[in-house]
Every structure is written in structure tokens, then in C-alpha cells.
């Protein structure tokens, strides 16, 4: 059992944090690269093929497909000189998509969850960190991107976050066939 604990401690920062009784950091140290907007698109793989125990699985990488579609949409709207994917946030994280308008920025976080609620839940913390963590570039809009259309409850939730906490949060659908 002790061996398992040591192995898990090496691989899982949360376990390391728990076992340290709060002395260690819950997130591993990250390399901080300054926010420096440069337009463009770094392509990602759209699919992969894996074999597991005599079974073959085709893995469709929805995130990359959504990211490409979002990039193309934003380039049409803002021009290729104002859109970038996979940009360093300035606090050791990478923003899925950034749009520049003069000296202001909009951050997009793409999620592939099955509901807008799940997408918002998964993306919100990341967007807040990208924009408000010390050393980060603040964004004027924080956009959660998902494949499903925003339902009435999701719209109400987003509006509550905007009104009550003055968060510039939005939701955009990028539907992929």
C-alpha cells in the first residue's frame, strides 16, 4: 500500500497536496510565458487511431474540429491579423482562442461536454484564471464555446454572473455536423 501511495504522490499533485496537509501547492509549478499576441492558427490533429486490448477505437478529437471552425468564423468577423489560437495567458496557461480589437482582448474557452451547463462549469474557472490571475492579460469578454445551443436556464445563469458579479461572461455555440 505504501508503494501505491508513493507512486500516486509522484503523479497526482492533488494527492501530494492532501498528504502534505496543505504545505505543498495543489497545482504543479508552471512555466510562465508573457502574454504576447501574434495572429495565426497552430493546427491540431482532428482524429487519431488507437488499439487497446485487441479492440480498435477511433478517437474523434472534437476540440480541434471546433477550434478550427471557431477560428475560421472569427477570422471572417475580425480579420486574420486579430485572431490567434493556443496563446500563452501570461500566467502559465494556454488560451484556446483570442481575438484582439485595438488594445482589448476576448478570450474563448472551448468545451466538448454534452450540455451548455457542463461546458460553462468546465470553462468558467479557466477563463477567470486566464483574465484575472496576477500577471495575466485582462480580457473584456470571456466566452465559453460549446456545440449545444444555450438553453433558457444557461442563459439565466450567464446573465446572473454578468449582473451580480460584473463578469463579462458569454456563451457561443459552434455546431459541428
C-alpha positions as CSV (number, residue, x, y, z in Angstrom):
1,X,0.0,0.0,0.0
2,X,2.8,2.4,0.8
3,X,4.3,1.9,-2.7
4,X,0.9,2.8,-4.2
5,X,0.8,6.0,-2.2
6,X,4.3,6.9,-3.3
7,X,3.5,6.4,-6.9
8,X,0.3,8.3,-6.7
9,X,2.0,11.1,-4.9
10,X,4.5,11.4,-7.7
11,X,1.9,11.6,-10.4
12,X,-1.1,13.4,-8.8
13,X,-0.4,16.9,-7.4
14,X,-3.8,16.8,-5.6
15,X,-2.8,13.8,-3.6
16,X,0.6,15.3,-2.9
17,X,-1.2,18.4,-1.7
18,X,-3.6,16.4,0.5
19,X,-0.8,14.3,2.0
20,X,1.2,17.4,2.8
21,X,-1.6,18.8,4.9
22,X,-1.7,22.0,2.8
23,X,2.1,22.6,2.7
24,X,2.6,21.7,-1.0
25,X,1.0,23.6,-3.9
26,X,-2.1,21.8,-5.3
27,X,-1.0,22.7,-8.8
28,X,2.4,21.9,-10.1
29,X,4.7,24.9,-10.8
30,X,4.1,26.2,-14.3
31,X,6.4,27.9,-16.7
32,X,5.2,31.5,-17.1
33,X,5.4,32.9,-20.6
34,X,4.3,36.5,-21.0
35,X,1.0,37.3,-22.9
36,X,2.2,38.4,-26.4
37,X,-0.5,38.4,-29.0
38,X,0.6,37.3,-32.5
39,X,-2.1,36.4,-35.0
40,X,-2.4,32.9,-36.6
41,X,-3.5,29.3,-36.2
42,X,-1.5,26.4,-34.9
43,X,-3.3,23.3,-36.3
44,X,-4.1,20.4,-34.1
45,X,-4.8,16.8,-35.1
46,X,-8.5,16.2,-35.9
47,X,-8.5,12.4,-35.3
48,X,-6.4,9.6,-34.0
49,X,-6.4,5.8,-34.1
50,X,-5.7,3.7,-31.0
51,X,-5.6,-0.1,-30.3
52,X,-6.5,-1.3,-26.8
53,X,-6.5,-5.0,-25.9
54,X,-7.5,-6.2,-29.4
55,X,-10.1,-3.5,-29.7
56,X,-9.7,-0.6,-32.1
57,X,-11.1,2.7,-31.1
58,X,-11.4,5.6,-33.5
59,X,-10.9,8.8,-31.5
60,X,-12.5,11.9,-32.9
61,X,-10.8,15.0,-31.4
62,X,-13.8,17.3,-31.3
63,X,-11.9,20.1,-29.6
64,X,-9.6,20.5,-32.6
65,X,-12.5,20.5,-35.0
66,X,-14.5,23.1,-33.0
67,X,-11.3,25.2,-32.6
68,X,-10.7,25.2,-36.4
69,X,-14.4,26.2,-37.1
70,X,-14.3,28.9,-34.4
71,X,-11.0,30.2,-35.8
72,X,-12.5,30.4,-39.3
73,X,-15.6,32.2,-38.0
74,X,-13.6,34.7,-36.1
75,X,-11.2,35.4,-38.9
76,X,-14.2,36.3,-41.1
77,X,-15.6,38.6,-38.5
78,X,-12.3,40.2,-37.2
79,X,-9.7,39.5,-39.8
80,X,-6.7,37.1,-39.7
81,X,-4.5,39.8,-38.0
82,X,-6.7,39.8,-35.0
83,X,-7.2,36.1,-34.2
84,X,-4.9,33.6,-32.5
85,X,-5.4,30.1,-31.0
86,X,-3.4,28.4,-28.3
87,X,-2.0,31.6,-26.9
88,X,0.0,31.8,-23.6
89,X,-2.0,33.6,-21.0
90,X,0.9,35.2,-19.1
91,X,0.3,33.0,-16.1
92,X,1.5,29.6,-17.3
93,X,-1.7,28.5,-19.1
94,X,-2.8,28.5,-22.7
95,X,-6.0,30.2,-24.0
96,X,-7.9,28.2,-26.7
97,X,-8.6,31.3,-28.8
98,X,-8.0,35.1,-28.5
99,X,-9.4,37.9,-30.5
100,X,-7.7,41.3,-30.5
101,X,-9.6,44.6,-31.0
102,X,-7.2,47.5,-30.8
103,X,-5.7,47.0,-27.3
104,X,-8.5,44.9,-25.9
105,X,-8.9,41.1,-26.0
106,X,-11.6,38.5,-25.9
107,X,-10.8,35.0,-24.6
108,X,-12.5,31.8,-25.8
109,X,-12.5,28.5,-24.0
110,X,-13.8,25.5,-26.0
111,X,-15.5,22.6,-24.2
112,X,-16.8,19.4,-25.7
113,X,-19.3,18.5,-23.0
114,X,-22.8,17.3,-23.9
115,X,-24.6,20.3,-22.3
116,X,-24.1,24.1,-22.1
117,X,-24.2,23.7,-18.3
118,X,-21.3,21.3,-18.3
119,X,-19.4,23.4,-20.7
120,X,-19.9,26.5,-18.6
121,X,-18.9,24.6,-15.4
122,X,-15.7,23.3,-17.0
123,X,-14.7,26.6,-18.8
124,X,-15.5,29.3,-16.2
125,X,-12.6,28.7,-13.8
126,X,-10.1,28.6,-16.7
127,X,-11.5,31.8,-18.3
128,X,-11.3,33.6,-14.9
129,X,-7.7,32.5,-14.4
130,X,-6.7,33.5,-17.9
131,X,-8.0,37.0,-17.4
132,X,-7.6,37.8,-13.7
133,X,-4.6,35.8,-12.4
134,X,-1.7,38.1,-11.4
135,X,0.5,38.7,-14.5
136,X,-2.3,37.8,-17.0
137,X,-3.7,40.0,-19.7
138,X,-7.3,41.0,-18.7
139,X,-10.0,40.3,-21.3
140,X,-13.0,42.5,-22.0
141,X,-15.1,39.4,-22.8
142,X,-14.8,35.7,-21.6
143,X,-16.6,33.3,-23.9
144,X,-17.5,29.7,-23.2
145,X,-17.7,27.8,-26.5
146,X,-19.8,24.6,-26.8
147,X,-21.6,22.6,-29.5
148,X,-25.0,22.8,-28.0
149,X,-27.2,25.8,-28.1
150,X,-27.6,27.7,-24.8
151,X,-30.9,26.8,-23.1
152,X,-33.1,29.1,-21.0
153,X,-31.5,28.1,-17.7
154,X,-28.0,28.5,-19.1
155,X,-28.9,32.0,-20.4
156,X,-30.3,32.9,-17.0
157,X,-27.1,31.7,-15.3
158,X,-24.9,33.6,-17.6
159,X,-27.0,36.7,-17.0
160,X,-26.8,36.3,-13.3
161,X,-23.0,36.0,-13.4
162,X,-22.9,39.2,-15.5
163,X,-25.3,41.2,-13.4
164,X,-24.4,40.0,-9.9
165,X,-20.6,39.7,-10.2
166,X,-20.0,42.0,-13.2
167,X,-18.2,39.2,-15.1
168,X,-18.0,39.7,-18.8
169,X,-19.0,36.0,-19.4
170,X,-20.8,34.8,-22.6
171,X,-21.6,31.6,-24.3
172,X,-21.3,30.8,-28.0
173,X,-22.4,27.8,-29.9
174,X,-20.2,26.2,-32.6
175,X,-22.2,23.4,-34.1
176,X,-20.2,20.8,-36.0
177,X,-22.0,18.3,-38.3
